[in-house]
Amino acid sequence: MKINYSWIDSPLVIDVIGDDLWSLLRSTAQDEAILGISDAADSDTKSAYLSHLKYILNGHGHLLIGSVHGQIVLTCLLLQQSLQTTNHLAELQKGVIADSFRGKRYLEGALQRIVIKAKEIGVSRLTLDVREGTAAHKLWSHWGFESFGVLDDYARHNGQSYRGHFMHQSVDNLSKKLSSKKSSKEKTLSNVK
């Protein structure tokens, strides 16, 4: 299935696609990718999430969405630091892929677009934070992100505390990693022919 990627830079669009974004985020409840979001999450939680998106997009944020046949199946926020001394940094937040679309190279396509966007806006280093030991932690590590700090009391949910990793990678390194994956795939395809 072909996925269409696009960037959203205006908070006004959230009023139109907010329900779809919330549905996608809630779909992570089954695998606990994001703690505190459940099937029974209330309207206050939804409102806070959508308000947060609008706030980010009103500043230095960009929201990447991927859709298939009009259904949003992937999102990731790219939040560039606003100070002149740190605007070479951007944080990746709330990266979500619908369960039925995982493992189909859509993340690779999203990362390619993130690299392009980062270079366009002058970002040379990406950061993110993730709960230790999760599938997301393993996935970001696979793509070359390295921990630069660990926080023991990173998240709390249902009376339990979770460790979190703060990770980083240069945009150039991620670009090289993506290129090496692409050339490896092309080499495999040419051997099949």
Buried (B, 14 or more C-beta within 10 A) or exposed (E): EEBEBEBBEEBEBBEEBBEBBBEBBBBBBEEBBBBEBEEEBEEEBBEEBBEBBBEBBEEBBBBBBBBBEEEBBBBBBBBBBEEEEEBBBBBBBBBBBBEEBBEEEBBBBBBBBBBEBBEEBEBEBBBBBBBBEBEBBEBBBEBBBEBEEEEEEBBEEEEEEBBBBBBBBBBEBBBEBBEEBEEEEEEEEEEEE
